[in-house]
Amino acid sequence: MDNSLITPEEIRKNRLKKKKRKRGLLIALIVILSVIVLLAGSVVALFLRFYGRSNYLADRDVDEAVEEYLNEVLPRWEKENDGNDGNGEEIATVDEEIEKALIEENSLTVEDLDEGALENIYNLLLVGVDRRDRSWNGNSDAMILITINKKTKKIYMTSFMRDLYANIEGVGVRKLNHAYAVGAGPLLVRTLQTNYGVSIDNYASVDFSDMQQIIDILGGVDIEIKDYELPELAEVGIYNTGMQHLTGAQALRYSRIRHHGNADFERTQRQRVVLNRLIEKARSLSAIEFIKLSDQVLPLVTHNLDQGRTLDLLTDLPSIIRYEVVEQRIPYDGEFYIQNEILIPNDINATVTRLRSVIYAAE
């Protein structure tokens, strides 16, 4: 175009058009940014609301009470209860020579783990607590380590049996479930890390009565019932074998059966079955359903996940929840012996090595 033919008036009009276009783009940008800020603010507000409804306990707050408990409360309480725990069960120990040998033999701890082994690994300890009242922490009768391995895209579900050997800080050798009774989640985490050489990022615990409510909130679970499980399940209204829909109370009774089948070994398997069914139900939830149910479930959970960690998990949840689930139990079959009801690994370092090879797998 020949610029000599453009009049000053046309030049002025063109400049005005450009200014209007720039102003329009600026307004559009401000509107888009405002919407983003509002949406982000709503998401953050929603997250903070949910997080605030959960029972967060900082480890330091729990640990401050443990020293007093160990030095003053526990000795007096055990004396008054003739050495029994809060459920009236005798507190088991092992012979002094065996205790000394076990402590000397156990040489693999989290400090031995290579940093590379921990990449893309997150470990959350789920704890089911049995107690008659809230005057004490209770025994941790269900302890399942949930390992999220982003390398293998698998969730490893490892049950640690309640009667498993553990050298508990400030106490000595006891059944593993005694660690929670003494020092709640933080001491149980340290006990597993020290004795079984696994890194644990966080824990989350529920009373069994609260677990019953959680299952009901999620609408119950469908579980295959065996004939030898019926004697105990009949007390809660289950009379038939095969696939049955269980309420929270029925699922709780199912997961706590100890005296039928393979005793406590099969009980840990039942606990993993219930947890697997809950994961399957969570996979089918819509975002709206998930938010609604979270609002009811979170107040029932005690944990030490800070806001940042919780937000990271929620962000990754849509992909993580679809990972394949792999189950195992400690101690491994045929690799332990029993003394005074305590399950002692034949070779604790071999047990730790095998455990690590599974949950820290690279492929």
Secondary structure, 3 states (H helix, E strand, C coil): CCHHHCCHHHHHHHHHHHHHHHHHHHHHHHHHHHHHHHHHHHHHHHHHHHHHHCEECCHHHHHHHHHHHHHHHHHHHHHHCCCECCCCCECCCCCHHHHHHHHHHCCCCHHHCCHHHHCCEEEEEEEEEECCCCCCCCEEEEEEEEEEECCCCEEEEEEECCCEEEEECCCEEEECCHHHHHHHHHHHHHHHHHHHCCCCCEEEEEEHHHHHHHHHHCCCEEEEECHHHHHHHHHHCCCCCEEEEECHHHHHHHHCCCCCCCHHHHHHHHHHHHHHHHHHHHHCCCHHHHHHHHHHHHHHCEECCCHHHHHHHHHHHHHHCCCEEEEEEECCCCCEEEECCEEEECCHHHHHHHHHHHHCCCC
